[in-house]
C-alpha cells in the first residue's frame, strides 16, 4: 500500500469543520449533493475503515489529492509551484476534467480513457430498509430525487388519481435542485413505508451515460422493487428481469405497478433478488474499491510529478487571469 499523503480537497473551511466528526449514516442529511458525497463521504468512509486520509480546504504540499471536478481549477490555482501532486477528479456528471491526472466516473461506459476509473456510486447513507411487516402488498409508491430530473407526468393530478383508483398512495419525495451548496429537506434515506420506487427522467432521448445507478442500488438495499427509465448505469448492473422493470412512459410505469400489485409472487421475488444484489454494492464494498484505487492503482501508475502538473497549473492560472481581465 502507498505511503503517499492522501488528501480530499473541499474548498470551504466551514464544510470541512462540519464533516470532521460526521458519521455518514448518522448524519446522512449532510451528504445529498455531488460534492459532499464524492469528497466528504468518501473521505469519511475511508477514515472510518482505518485508512490514512485527511479532509482539507487548502491544497496540500504533496501526495495524492481527490477533488470534485468543479474544484480542480481552484486546486491548481492554490497549488504551490514546487508541490508534487497527483490530482484525482470525481467527474460526477460533468464533462471530462482536462486538468486532472485521473478521473473517477459514475458508470463503466464513462471510463473511455486509460486514466478514467469506474467506482460504483455510494449507496444512500443512513438508509432505512422497507419494513418487512408490510408483506407483499403494493400500497405506497414513491419517487425520490430532484424535481428537474423527474418526468413531468409524475407530477400531474392524473398520475396520482390513477394510482389512488388502484388503492395506491403516491409519494413524491422531490426537491428543486439549488446547487451543490444548498441544503435540502428530504426523506431520501427512508424506505420504511415504501413498497415500490418509480423513477423516470423527463428526457428519454438518450441513456444518460454520465449518471450513476443510485436509485437502483438504493432500492436493492431497501428491499423494494424498482420501476426505472432506460439508463446506461442501470443496464450495466442488470443480470435478470428481477433486478428492475424498465419502462419508457408513464403508461408503461402504471402497467408495471398494476402487474406488481396483482402478482405477490413477482413482488416477493424482486424484493428478495434485490436484497441479494444489494450485497454487492454496500458501502463497505465501495470503500474497498476506493482504497484499492487510491492506495494501490494510482500511486503505481500516476506518481506525483512536478513537470506534468506544472504545465497544467500554468494553463489553469492563465485561463483565470484572462477571465478576470475580460470581466473588468
Secondary structure, DSSP 4 states (H G I P E B T S, - for coil): ---S-EEEE-S-HHHHHHHHT--TTTTGGG--SHHIIIIIIHHHHHHHTT--EEEESS--SSEEEEEEGGGHHHHHHHS-TT--EEEEEE-TTSPP-TT-SEEEESSGGG--STTEEE-PPPPPTT-B---GGGTT---EEEEEEEGGGS-GGGGSHHHHHHHHHTT-EEEEEEE----TT------TTB-TT-SEEEE--S--SS--TT---HHHHHHHHHT-EEEE---HHHHHH--STTS-EE-SSHHHHHHHHHHHHH-HHHHHHHHHHHHHHHTTSSHHHHHHHHHHIIIIIHHHHS---HHHHHHHHHHHHHHHHHHHHHH-
